[in-house]
């Protein structure tokens, strides 16, 4: 069950990222962020309220009566996740994409897995092998064309500077920052999810909304782009799907090994790449194709 739920979370996260990326091509990334996070928060809060009224307790054994620590973990996850997204987007704007994405993906998976092992999780040999293969797949699938890096290199030659090396170091820094944010999000939301499902996600998204709107305000970004009705619609759908992914992820962490849930969920870039190929006609690099193949092998191993 944990594999199915984690795969569902990966598919939904990847779809949300794809739609967010499409919206970001037509509007400033922080404007998209200020739309997607609140949209997901609104949907989950409404569903949680309905669940509470129906006596479901937020689809868990805590609901609104969960301990304060659970609310704290949920809020912390929302803050960390949104800050991770901000670092991710900022990295794309200032550093080579081909470095930022794989570093962020790897760190976001390794950090919570390390915590899970430290907490005493001891998966079987096939699960370990499959998990390691999935970690390699995450990096390969996240690999992007290095066109920005080549462009920076040409600009450096013209100016006599050394932007490539500094650009790579900057990219690693942004990637690590984003990965830590995402990794802490996974870890904190798992802790919050021990007392329920919907309310932890709702609190997480609400806290992330405060951060997203704060970033938009600090950067003087209009949350509602001029003439961007289509962009707004895509961003709102992206936020709703992302919130659904959060719910699937929490359910996955409650169904089995936390480390396994994180690794499989972290395969979400594969869905983004597939959608870009199918919908936008973008070409897949051989590294990405290899990553998708390894991801399939890894999932089979951890399931077996």
Buried (B, 14 or more C-beta within 10 A) or exposed (E): EBBBBBBBBBBBBBBBBBBBBBBBEBBBBBBBBBBBBBBBBBBBBEBBBEBBEEEBBBBBEBBEEBEEEBBBBBBBBBBBBBBBBBBBBBBBEBBBBBBBBBBBBBBBBBBBBEBBBEEEBEBEEEBBBBBEBBBBBBBBBBBBEBEBBEEBBEEBEEEEEEBBEEBBEBBBBBBBBBBBBBBBBBBBBBBBBBBBBBBBBBBBBBBBBBBBBEBBEEBEBEBEBEEBEEBBEBBBBBBBBBBBBBBBBBBBBBBBBBBBBBBBBBBBBBBBBBBBBEEEEEEBBEBBBBBBBBBBBBBEBBBE
